[in-house]
Amino acid sequence: MDLFKNLFRRRAPTDQQKQQDIAESGSAGKRLTLARDSETSKEILYYLAENDPDPKIRKAVAQNASMPPHVSPILAVDGDADVRLALAGRLVELLPEMSQDEQSQLYAYVVQALGTLALDEVIKIRAALSSTLKDHAHTPPKIAGQLARDVEREVSEPILRFCATLSDDDLVDILKEHPDSWVVEAVARRDEVSAEVSGAVIETKNEPGGRALIENDGAEIGESLLHYIVARARDFPEWQKPIAARKSLPISIAKEMAEFVDASVRDILFQREDFDEHTTEEIAAVFRRRVEFASDDPNNAVPIEARLKQKIEEGTLNEEAISDALAMRDTDFAFGAIAYMAKTDIPMVEKIMGANAAKSIVALCWRAGLSMRLALLLQKDVAHVQPKELIYPKDGSAYPLTEDQLNWQLEFLGLES
């Protein structure tokens, strides 16, 4: 008889069934309790996130420690901004755990939802995401790139300035898109700036951003880029003092700066403790020579021909005289001196400099008996050859082109070997 009764006894509903009943038809209070409970099954939480009409309940699901990651793309497009904001906070908490297996589908759900939130129409949500992710070690590079390109400064600046997972490719692309000054400065002040990004900062020709980069000890600035920066510093005086004070400044850079900086920058170079007495005296000699050159004809009143003739008669028409002229922006005298030493005329020198062709400039300097160092200076400061096309000295001072290559260039220019 008992066995017969058991066949028709109504079974007690399971916990899953109870949760399902509450989710479908329970009061708002019971549904909210269910949404907050970390013991609620993931299936029920998913159901509430997708179907519950009350945004408070959907928000509770987003904040639940047991929220299933695969529901995040649904909550990321929820019609209520508070739900989306709550989800942003929960996803950031999930990142360290999810990042342990970046190939998993669950991680893909999280990144997908973060990508949606990074483009949210509500600035408050994007800004909150940016503020949280800027220092997060597990920020997905794709999301960092999205936030870094945001048009709102309060969203993009924290990522540009602090996010370590933002790729160099993203940074270079952003700098090439004609950014505002604050964008350049944010990138230039990052704790670590690669050589590639440093070059991109300088290429923006943004004076405050360039200064911030030069002052940043965490910025990788190689000697070739430093030479380029020094050449640009003639037009950007704000860069000169930071260059002179930069750690581990190559002596060649210091001597190059002495060609044109004012006394206040010269004093910074003199006060450096890493330069020996001989180096300091060399810098002083360059500075004195430059001052003397300027005082010979302060108003450029004497014709170029007469000035050249005087130097020739004195036996002082040499590379130093050309360097001094370039330092004083006296290109007419410099071109005349180069023409004389290369046994050609000034129009030919002007033509070669105006063509912006590095090999032609190098060949002309070789013909004139000038150093490769001066050839590099002419490429950068006079002809404004693009950085990627510059020809640098071999082993620090030698001409990198063979004699045959140089002669070919001269023949191409119509000059005898």
C-alpha positions in Angstrom: 0.0 0.0 0.0 2.8 2.4 0.9 4.6 1.6 -2.3 1.4 2.4 -4.2 1.0 5.7 -2.4 4.6 6.7 -3.3 3.9 6.3 -7.0 1.3 9.1 -6.8 3.1 11.3 -4.2 4.0 14.8 -5.6 7.7 15.3 -5.5 9.0 18.5 -3.8 10.2 21.0 -6.2 14.0 21.2 -6.7 16.0 24.3 -5.9 16.4 24.9 -9.6 12.7 24.7 -10.1 12.0 27.1 -7.2 14.5 29.6 -8.6 12.9 29.3 -12.0 9.4 29.9 -10.5 10.6 33.0 -8.7 12.4 34.3 -11.8 9.3 33.9 -14.0 6.5 35.0 -11.6 8.0 36.0 -8.3 7.6 39.4 -6.7 10.2 42.1 -7.5 11.7 41.7 -4.0 12.1 37.9 -4.4 13.6 38.3 -7.8 16.1 40.9 -6.5 17.1 38.6 -3.7 17.6 35.8 -6.3 19.7 38.1 -8.5 22.0 39.1 -5.6 22.5 35.5 -4.3 25.8 34.1 -5.4 24.3 30.6 -4.9 21.7 31.2 -7.7 22.4 29.0 -10.7 24.1 30.5 -13.7 21.1 29.6 -15.9 18.7 31.6 -13.7 21.1 34.6 -13.6 21.3 34.4 -17.4 17.5 34.3 -17.6 17.1 37.3 -15.3 19.7 39.3 -17.3 18.0 38.6 -20.6 14.3 38.8 -19.5 13.7 40.7 -16.3 11.9 44.0 -16.9 13.3 45.6 -13.7 16.7 47.3 -14.3 17.6 47.0 -10.6 17.4 43.3 -10.9 19.5 43.2 -14.1 22.0 45.5 -12.3 22.2 43.0 -9.4 22.9 40.2 -11.9 25.8 42.3 -13.3 27.2 42.8 -9.8 26.8 39.2 -8.7 30.1 37.4 -8.2 28.6 34.3 -9.9 27.5 36.2 -13.0 28.2 33.9 -16.0 30.7 35.6 -18.4 28.7 34.6 -21.4 25.8 36.9 -20.3 28.1 40.0 -20.4 27.5 40.8 -24.1 23.8 40.9 -23.4 24.2 43.2 -20.4 26.7 45.4 -22.4 23.8 46.6 -24.6 21.3 46.8 -21.8 19.0 49.9 -22.2 19.8 51.1 -18.7 23.1 53.0 -18.2 23.5 51.9 -14.6 23.3 48.3 -15.6 26.1 48.8 -18.1 28.2 50.8 -15.6 27.8 48.0 -13.1 28.8 45.4 -15.7 32.0 47.4 -16.5 33.1 47.2 -12.9 32.4 43.4 -12.7 34.2 42.7 -16.0 37.4 44.5 -14.8 37.3 42.2 -11.7 37.0 39.2 -13.9 39.9 40.0 -16.1 42.8 38.5 -14.0 40.9 35.2 -13.8 39.8 35.2 -17.5 43.3 36.2 -18.7 44.8 33.0 -17.5 43.3 31.4 -20.6 43.0 34.0 -23.3 42.0 31.4 -25.9 38.9 30.4 -24.0 35.4 31.3 -25.1 34.6 32.9 -21.8 37.6 35.3 -22.2 36.2 36.2 -25.7 32.8 37.0 -24.1 34.5 39.4 -21.6 36.5 41.1 -24.3 33.5 41.4 -26.6 31.5 43.1 -23.8 34.4 45.4 -22.9 34.7 46.4 -26.5 31.0 47.3 -26.6 31.3 49.4 -23.4 34.4 51.1 -24.7 32.2 52.6 -27.5 29.2 53.3 -25.2 27.3 56.5 -26.0 27.4 57.5 -22.3 30.7 59.3 -21.5 30.5 58.4 -17.8 30.7 54.7 -18.7 33.7 55.1 -21.0 35.5 57.3 -18.5 34.9 54.9 -15.7 36.3 52.0 -17.8 39.3 54.1 -18.8 40.0 55.2 -15.2 39.9 51.5 -14.1 41.8 50.0 -16.9 44.7 52.5 -17.2 46.6 50.8 -14.4 45.3 47.3 -15.0 47.9 44.7 -15.9 45.4 42.6 -17.8 43.8 45.3 -19.9 43.3 43.7 -23.4 45.4 45.7 -26.0 42.4 45.9 -28.3 40.3 47.6 -25.6 43.2 49.9 -24.7 43.5 50.9 -28.4 39.7 51.7 -28.6 39.8 53.9 -25.4 43.0 55.7 -26.4 41.3 56.9 -29.6 38.2 58.2 -27.8 37.4 61.8 -28.8 36.8 62.8 -25.2 40.0 63.7 -23.3 38.8 62.4 -20.0 38.5 58.9 -21.6 41.6 58.8 -23.8 44.2 60.6 -21.7 44.5 58.2 -18.8 45.1 55.3 -21.2 47.6 57.3 -23.3 49.5 58.3 -20.3 49.4 55.2 -18.1 48.2 52.0 -19.8 51.2 49.7 -20.2 49.3 47.3 -22.5 48.7 50.0 -25.2 50.8 48.9 -28.1 53.5 50.9 -29.8 51.6 50.5 -33.1 48.6 52.1 -31.6 50.6 55.0 -30.1 52.4 55.7 -33.4 49.1 55.6 -35.4 47.5 58.0 -32.9 50.5 60.4 -33.1 50.3 60.4 -36.9 46.6 61.4 -36.9 47.5 65.1 -36.2 46.7 64.9 -32.5 46.1 67.8 -30.1 49.0 68.9 -28.0 47.7 67.2 -24.9 47.7 63.9 -26.7 51.4 64.3 -27.6 52.3 65.3 -24.1 50.4 62.3 -22.6 52.3 59.9 -24.8 55.6 61.7 -24.2 55.2 61.4 -20.4 54.6 57.7 -20.2 56.8 55.8 -17.8 58.4 54.0 -20.7 58.6 55.3 -24.3 60.2 53.1 -27.0 62.6 54.5 -29.6 59.9 54.1 -32.3 57.3 56.1 -30.3 59.9 58.7 -29.3 60.6 59.3 -33.0 56.9 59.6 -33.6 56.5 62.2 -30.8 59.3 64.4 -32.3 57.8 64.0 -35.8 54.6 65.8 -34.6 56.7 68.9 -34.3 54.8 69.7 -31.1 57.1 71.9 -28.9 55.6 71.1 -25.5 55.3 67.4 -26.3 58.9 67.3 -27.5 60.1 68.9 -24.3 58.1 66.5 -22.2 59.8 63.6 -24.1 63.3 65.0 -23.7 62.8 65.6 -20.0 61.5 62.0 -19.6 64.3 59.6 -18.4 62.1 56.7 -19.3 62.0 57.7 -23.0 64.4 55.8 -25.3 66.2 58.4 -27.4 69.1 57.1 -29.5 72.0 59.2 -30.6 70.6 59.5 -34.2 67.3 60.8 -32.9 69.1 63.2 -30.5 71.0 64.6 -33.5 67.7 65.2 -35.2 66.2 66.8 -32.1 69.2 69.1 -31.8 68.7 70.2 -35.4 65.0 70.9 -34.7 66.0 72.7 -31.5 67.1 75.7 -33.5 63.5 76.3 -34.2 62.2 75.1 -30.8 64.3 76.9 -28.2 62.2 75.3 -25.4 63.9 72.0 -26.2 67.5 73.3 -25.7 67.8 73.4 -21.9 66.3 69.9 -21.4 68.7 68.5 -24.0 71.7 70.1 -22.3 70.6 68.6 -19.0 69.6 65.1 -20.3 71.4 62.2 -18.7 74.2 60.4 -20.6 74.4 63.2 -23.2 76.9 62.2 -26.0 79.8 64.6 -26.3 79.1 65.0 -30.0 75.6 66.3 -29.2 77.0 68.8 -26.7 79.5 70.1 -29.3 76.8 70.4 -31.9 74.6 72.4 -29.5 77.4 74.7 -28.7 77.2 75.9 -32.3 73.9 77.7 -31.8 72.6 77.8 -28.2 72.7 80.9 -26.0 74.8 81.5 -22.9 72.2 80.1 -20.5 72.2 76.7 -22.2 76.0 76.8 -22.6 76.3 77.2 -18.8 74.2 74.0 -18.3 76.7 72.2 -20.6 79.6 73.6 -18.6 78.1 72.5 -15.3 77.7 68.9 -16.3 79.7 66.6 -14.0 80.1 63.8 -16.6 82.2 66.0 -19.0 85.9 66.2 -18.4 87.9 69.4 -18.5 89.0 68.8 -22.1 85.5 68.3 -23.4 84.3 71.5 -21.5 87.1 73.5 -23.1 86.2 72.2 -26.5 82.6 73.3 -26.0 83.8 76.7 -24.8 86.1 77.0 -27.9 83.2 76.4 -30.2 81.1 79.0 -28.5 83.9 81.6 -28.6 84.6 80.9 -32.2 80.9 81.3 -33.1 80.7 84.6 -31.2 83.8 85.9 -33.1 82.2 84.9 -36.4 79.1 86.9 -35.6 81.0 89.9 -34.5 83.0 90.1 -37.8 79.9 91.3 -39.6 77.0 91.5 -37.2 74.6 93.0 -39.7 75.7 91.0 -42.8 76.6 94.4 -44.4 79.7 93.1 -46.1 79.0 91.3 -49.4 79.5 87.6 -49.4 82.3 87.8 -52.0 84.3 90.1 -49.8 83.8 88.0 -46.7 84.9 84.9 -48.5 87.9 86.6 -50.0 88.9 87.8 -46.5 88.7 84.3 -45.1 90.6 82.9 -48.0 93.4 85.4 -47.6 93.5 84.7 -43.8 93.6 81.0 -44.5 90.5 80.5 -42.3 88.0 79.4 -44.9 87.5 75.9 -43.6 84.9 73.6 -42.1 84.8 75.5 -38.9 83.9 78.7 -40.7 81.1 76.8 -42.5 79.8 75.4 -39.2 79.9 78.8 -37.6 78.0 80.3 -40.5 75.3 77.5 -40.3 75.1 78.1 -36.5 74.3 81.8 -37.2 71.9 80.9 -40.0 74.2 82.5 -42.5 73.5 80.0 -45.3 74.6 82.5 -48.0 78.1 82.5 -46.6 78.0 78.7 -46.0 76.9 78.0 -49.6 79.6 80.3 -50.9 82.3 78.6 -48.9 81.1 75.1 -50.0 81.0 76.3 -53.6 84.6 77.6 -53.4 85.9 74.5 -51.6 84.1 72.1 -54.0 85.2 74.1 -57.1 81.7 74.9 -58.3 79.3 77.8 -58.0 76.6 78.9 -55.5 73.6 78.1 -57.8 74.8 74.5 -58.0 75.1 74.3 -54.2 71.6 75.8 -53.8 70.3 73.3 -56.4 71.7 70.3 -54.5 70.4 71.5 -51.1 67.0 72.2 -52.6 66.7 68.7 -54.0 66.7 67.1 -50.5 68.8 64.2 -51.8 71.1 62.8 -49.2 73.5 61.2 -51.5 74.1 64.3 -53.5 74.8 66.3 -50.4 77.3 63.7 -49.2 79.0 63.6 -52.6 79.3 67.4 -52.6 80.8 67.5 -49.1 83.3 64.8 -50.1 84.3 66.8 -53.1 84.8 69.9 -51.0 87.0 68.0 -48.5 84.5 68.4 -45.7 83.7 65.8 -42.9 80.9 63.4 -43.0 79.7 65.0 -39.7 79.1 68.3 -41.6 77.5 66.4 -44.4 75.0 65.0 -41.9 74.4 68.5 -40.4 73.6 69.8 -43.9 71.2 67.0 -44.6 69.3 67.6 -41.5 69.4 71.3 -40.8 69.7 72.8 -44.3 68.2 70.4 -46.8 65.6 68.9 -44.3 66.1 65.4 -45.5 63.5 63.0 -44.0 64.9 61.1 -41.0 64.5 57.7 -42.7 66.5 58.9 -45.7 69.4 60.4 -43.8 72.9 59.0 -44.4 75.0 58.7 -41.3 78.8 58.5 -40.8 80.3 55.1 -40.8 82.0 54.2 -37.5 81.2 57.7 -36.2 83.1 59.8 -38.7 83.9 58.0 -42.0 82.0 58.4 -45.3 79.7 55.4 -45.7 79.7 55.5 -49.5 82.5 54.0 -51.6 84.6 56.3 -53.8 83.0 54.8 -56.9 79.5 55.6 -55.5 80.6 59.2 -54.7 82.1 59.8 -58.1 79.0 58.5 -59.8 76.9 61.0 -57.8 79.2 63.8 -58.9 79.0 62.8 -62.5 75.2 62.6 -62.2 75.2 66.2 -60.9 77.4 67.3 -63.7 80.5 67.8 -61.6 83.8 66.3 -62.5 85.2 63.6 -60.2 
